[in-house]
């Protein structure tokens, strides 16, 4: 199986789940828990737990939180290549979940935003590997040079490449045309319906997928409760799979990251896209069963 190198964000997620409607300007009873997070780090953790040889490249603060997050990754079996930032703290994301289950994120990238081209370890780039770049690292202006350098090095050394769309609001601020330009040469794009609409202007996921195959040979769009689809530049038909029925844990986040980690190994092994999508949905369902965005080490 190909070695997967993930370039991306490492965060601490503080998940606040309100028990009642938010009392603006006052107090609302809630459950507040802290977990390891960051889209790139989450993908790496799920990949490693599934038995994939995985390297994670990123940046953390010199704080205790950063050390804890790095030790967690190593506990999953990830080859952690984190550069310690002497000034900025480890990134933090406050995840607010309303009593109805709606999620809103407040993100401080911290040290993630300082990822530099010189932070990229040259020895992880090679023709036998696959590079996955977190969209957040591309969208953030301060870490973009490093992400684009990683993409260039991967192309030059013959690696296959995948990228995800990050989050639709910052993606829209960065600009669809810019993102498409930055990711030239990418073999596989992951996006959800909101990100696909930002990139194409099409509301229907099927239409958006077909548009995106003009830039990417393979496109996977996550449809939430409706499942997921795969589109290819070389095929007219779309491959779809339904979502697995699951009652989500109240504090679950990061199912989309688990989905990516489920899809990549079978796809890189040459399995049919339907099989890769099915595995992706199974891992996403597992993520929904538990709080936080990473695999439960107790499983």
N, C-alpha and C positions, 0 to 999 in steps of 0.2 A: 504494500500500500504506500502511496506517495506521502512524503513528509509534508505537513501543512504548516506554513509560517503565517502567523496572524500579526498584522501591524494594526495597533489600535489603542483604545482608551482603557485605562484602569481607574475604577471609581469605588467609592464607598457609597452604598445606597442606604439612605435613611427613609424607611417606608412608614408613613403615617396614615393609618386607616381610621377614618372617622366613623363613629357609631351612629351619629345623628347628622342632620343637615348642618352645614357650617354656620356657626353663630358669628357673623362678621363683627369684628371689634371686640369679641369676647372669647370665652373658652368653649371648646367642644371636646367632650370625652373621646379618646382615641387610643388605639394600640400603636406604639412606635417601636420598630425593630430596626436593627442595623445589619446589613449583609455586604459581602463583596459584590461589586458590580462593574459596570463598564461593558459596552457591547462587545468590543474586541476580546476582552478578558473572559467574558462569559462564553463566547464561541470557543475560545481555546480550552476552557475548562471542560465543556461538554465533549469536545473532540477527544481530549486526553482520556476522559472517563470512559469513552466508547472504544478505547484501544488504539487511537490514531497517534502516530509520532508527531507531536505538536510543539512548536516553538512560538512563544509570545514575545513580541518586541514592543516596548512602550517606555513610559517615563513615570516615575513616582516621586513623591516628596521624601525628604530625609526624616519624616516623622514616624512615630510608632505605628500609625495607621498604615503607612506605606509598607512598612516591614511586615505587618500582619497580612496585608493583601498579597504580598509576594509569597509569603510562606503558604498561604492558602493555595495559590496556583501550583506551587511545588508539591503540595499535598495531593493534588489531582493528577500529578505526573507530567505537568507542563515543564518544558525547558524554558525557564524564565530568563529573558534577556532585558531586564529593566535597568534603565539608567536613573540614578538618584539625582534629583534636582536639589541644589543647596538652598534655593530661595523660595520656590513655590511649594505649597502643600499638595498632598495627594488629592486628586479630584474627588468631588462630592456631588451627589445627586439627591435632592429631596423629592421623594415620590409621594404625592398626596392622592389618596384614594378616598373618594366620597362614600357616603353610606350606600350609594347605589352602584358603586364599583367603577365609576369613571376615574381615569388616571390623568394626573397633570404632573409634569416634571420640572423642577427648578435645578438647573445644572451649573456647577462651577467646575470647569475643566481642570483648574489648578495646574499641576505639573504636566498634564497631557498636552497643554497648549504650547509647551516649550520643546516638544519633540523635534530634533534637528536631523538633517541628513547624516551628519557624522555619528549619530546614535545607532545607525543601522549596521548590524554586524555582517560583514561581507561573507562570512563562511556559511550563512544559512541560505544563500541564493545559489541555485544550481538547477540543471535541467531535469533532475528527478523529483523536484518538489513542486508544490502549489502555493501560491501566495493569495491570502485573503486580506483585503484592506477594509477596515471599518470606515463607513461613510463619514462618521463624525470626524475622523482624522483628516479627511479631505476637505470637509466643509469648514472646519476651523482654520481661519486664515493663518494663524501662527504655526500650525503643525502641517500645513499643506505642502510645503516644500519637501518635508521628509516623506510624506505619503507619495508624492509624485516621483521622488527619487526612487522609492521602493518599487513603484510600478515600472519605472524605466529599467532598473536593475533586473527585475524579473523578466521583462521582455528580452533584454540583452542576453540573459543566461538561459533562455528557453523554458522558463517556468510557465505553467498555466496560471491564470489569474481570475479571481472573483472579487467583486466589490458589492457592498450593500448600500442602500440609499440613506442610511442614517435615520433622520427624522424629518418629517415633511416641512415643518415650519422653518428650521434653519436651512434646509435644502432650497426652499423657495427664496430665502434671503440671499443665498449664494448664487442662485440663478441656474436654471435648467441647462442652458447652452454651455455655461462654464463647466458644470459637472460632466456633461457628455464629452466635452473636450478634454478634461483632466483624465478621464478614464478610457481614452482611446487605447485599443489593443486588449481590452478586458474580454475574457472569454465568456464570463457568466456574470449576470447582474441579478441580485436579489432586491426586491422592492415589495412594499405592501401597497394596497390600493391607493392610499393618499400620496405616497411618494411617486407611484407610477403616473398619477394624474398631474402632479407638479412637473414631471419630466416630459410629459406629452401633451397635456391639455385635454386628454380624453378621459371621460368619466367611466366608461365601460372598461373593466380590466382586460377583456379579450382584445379590444381595439388598441388599448395602450400597449399590450404585450407585442402585438404585431408591429406597431410603430417602433418600439424599442429594438426589435430585431434588425433594424437598419443600422444600429450602432453596435449591438452585442450579438454574437452568434447564438447565445443561449440566454433566455430570460425566465426567471421564476418569480411569480407574483403570489404573495401570501394574501389569502382572501378572508382571513379570520375564521369565523364560524362556518363559512362556505367552503373551506378547504384551501386548495392551492392549484396553480396551473403552471405549466412549462410551455414555452414557445421557442422555436428554433428558426433561424434564417433559412435553413435548408428544407423545412417541412411546412406544408400549408395547414395541417391540423394541429390543434392544441391538445396537450395531455393534461387531464385534470384528475384530482383525487379529492374525496370528501374529507372533512375534518373528523377526527375521532371524537365521539361524544364523551364529554368529561365535565364534571362539576368542579370549576376552578377553586383552588384554595383562595381565601380572601386576600392574602398578601402576595399572591403569585405575580411575578413580573419576569420579563425576559424570555417568554416562550418563543418569540421570533428568533432570538439568538440560538436557542436549542434547535429550532427548525433548520437553521443554516448548518449547524454541526451534524444534524441527522442526514441532510441531503448530500453534503460534500463527499464522505467516504464512498458510498455506493456509486455516485456519479463519476468520481475519479477512477474507480475500479472498472468502469465501462458498463455498469448495469443500466438497464432501461430506465428512462426518466420516471416512468410510473413507479418503479420500485424505489427509486431515490426519493420521490415525493412521499410515498407511503412511509418510508423510514423517517423522513423529516416530520411528518405529522405525528408519528408515534412518539418521537422524542419531545416534540412540542407539548403533546398531551401529558407526558411525564412531568415536564416542567410546570404545567398548570396545576398539577396535583400537590405542589409543595410551595411554601413561601420562599421569597427571594428569587434571584435570577441564576443561581448556580446549582449544579447537582448536589444532592444531599449525600455527604460522605458516609452517612450511616446506612445508606442503601446497600 
